[in-house]
């Protein structure tokens, strides 16, 4: 039986991935902060044929993440797939004079990944197998106006995943960094502007799962962003400034 651990599993991509692996009959570790949402996801994982192991978890809490990892491995005996999906968005609030908003984004999106992944690595090295997936974003390919914290946090985890792959591949551990564009989730539901190439989270989960399965190092979805990102990276700054708010 496959053993999968997913953070940010109470909604969006994380929730859809939990259901995807549940349908494969996996033991699914579902971790998130919202206890009420976790209970609902837990029930659906059971309905789909999976075996849920639930953790109410704040990924910015290093010790809690270590305890969750130890408990999950103790219960399952193995970790096949680890998906560091938990993250938050938001603006920098540069003019507020208060760094709290941007610091929260950086803490959850960067330290949440290191807190999630690193406790599982000794077990993966011991078993000489495992697949790690880190959810970055197309926003991590260039700084976005008003969203420097979010963009930089997603750029940081992109580089982390790239670096870790060099170290872990020799132990038969693959590292996949995923760059989603706009996916229909609770986070994007708040946006008032048009979201081009918006993808259903269940569709996204299936594509991400396949990328993990074949051990792709980098995966961008929807496919249109694979064309847009190289252009976006070289776009003159004066054009980026047109989007300034």
Secondary structure, DSSP 8 states (H G I E B T S, - for coil): --EEEEESTTSHHHHHHHHHHHHTT-EEEEEES-HHHHHHHHHHHHHTT-EEEEEE--TT-HHHHHHHHHHHHHHHS---EEEE---------GGGS--HHHHHHHIIIIIHHHHHHHHHHHHHHHHT-EEEEEE--GGGGS--TT-HHHHHHHHHHHHHHHHHHHHHGGGTEEEEEEEE--EESHHHHT--S--TT-EEHHHHHHHHHHHHHTT-SEEEESTHHHHHHHHHHHS-HHHHGGG--
